Amino acid sequence: MMPTNNDTSRPMDWLKLINDTRFGLEDYHAPESHGMRSDFQRDYDRMVFSSPFRRLQNKTQVFPLPGSVFVHNRLTHSLEVSCCGRSIANEVAGALSARYDNPSVQAKLCYLGEIVAAACLAHDLGNPPFGHSGEKAISTFFSEGPGHVLQGKLTVEQWNDLIHFEGNANAFRILTHQFNGRRRGGFAMTYSTLASIVKYPFESSLATHNKFGFFTTEKDDFIKIADTLGMIRYDEPEGQVRYARHPAVYIVEAADDICYEVMDIEDAHKLKILSTPEVIDLFLSYFTPERRARMEKVMETVADPN
């Protein structure tokens, strides 16, 4: 498929970037038929009720399951990231709306919070157990372990996918691939939600630090989504595929980082790695002296260290 968006000097267009066409169900697209829920809200609801999302409760974030002490798992983390991401996206949408006189653009931006909330729920969907260590274990199984015998049976592109295994690319596959006995389009998510989870919008042959956005099996699918949304495609040698990120990805990533910062400190406190005074000092250090003084006054009325 030939690139169609190679002008890197132009800005991307919100009228294209926010698109509720459902992947795999393009022939059934009817923008005005969603009733009380937008299609982006349907994405969110579809994620919550899905088996891959619920399985995230069996994957911890940093600490192994510590028995009776509650620490975050990937399901609770994803829910928290979704709440945070929606709030940030709504703030961003409000600021952007003030910059545009076009009512059509303003109407589209109203959906940004819903898109980011759904994407945040899905952002860890493809991560293996043990996070980056799990990714490295899978990659090493093929590059240095028994899986090496398969190299001669695969294309160069397929082999690159395996020796640089990436959870983000696996999430895109889980959401879009037609598995045996399942419908075309996988989860049939909207184009904008799917693009918003791809942090590294390029193929594995261009991977940096083992990071890339889609496997060879989903390459054409990503190109279709990215070109429809008007995402900028960069020139690469030998037809390799690299795009600029969808802007919503930055919000998803910011929410993820913020929640990681807070979550790690909370879990360390529950496991008695950090004391209550240390936690209070760490959290208050995020704020200005004026906000900090106000918070300290409020905290004088709270006796429970949790």
C-alpha positions, 0 to 999 in steps of 0.5 A: 500500500502506497503512502498517502500522507507524506507531507510532514510540514502540514499539521494533522486535522482533528476532523480526521483524527477523531473518527468513529468508524469501527475497524472491520465494520466499515460497511456498517458505519452510520455516524448518527445511529449510536443513540445515547452512547457515542461509539467511543463510549461503546469502545470503553464499555466493550473493553470493561466487559471483555475477557482480555481486560479482566485477565489483567487482574492476574498481572501485577505491576511492580510487586509480585502478588503479596498474599493478603496485602492489596497492591496494584495489578494491571487491571486496577492500574488501567482503570486509574489511568483511564480516569486520569487520562479522561480528565487530562483529555477534557482539559486539553479539549477545552484549551484546543476548542478555544483556539478554533472558530470551527464548530465542527472541530469543537464538536469533534474535540468533545469526544477526546476524553472518551477516546482517551479513556477507552485507549487507557483501558486497552494500553496494557492489554498485550503486555505479558506477565512480568512486564518488560522482563516478560517481553525480554524473555519472549524475545530471548526465547527466539533469539537465543533459545529453542525458538531459534530453530524457527528462523529459517521458516519465517520471513525477515519481518516475522523474525523481527517481530519475535526477537523484538516482542513488544506488548504494545504491538500485541495489544493492537493485535489482540484488538484487531486480529480475527481469531479463529471463530471470531468476527472480522475486525476483532473487537471492532473498535473505532479507528481513533481509539485504536490509533491512540494506543499505538505509542510507537507507530512503526514496524519492528524493523525500525524498532528502537530499544525493542519498541515498535507498534504493530506486528507484520500481520497487522501492518496493512491494518495499521496503515489503513487506520493511520491513513484514514485518520490523516496521520503523517507518514515519514519516508523510510527506505525499502517501503518500511512504515513509520508514522507520527503519533496520533496526538491522543497517544501523548495524553494516554502516555502522560496519564500512564506515567502519572499513575505509575508515580503515585501507584509505586509510592502507594504500594511501597507504603502498603508493603512497609518499604516507605514510612508514612512520613516519607510518603507524605513528603514525597506526595507533597513535593509535587505542589507549590508551597502555597498548595502544600500549606493548604494540604497540610492544614487539611491533613491535620483533620485526618487521623487514618494514615491510609 
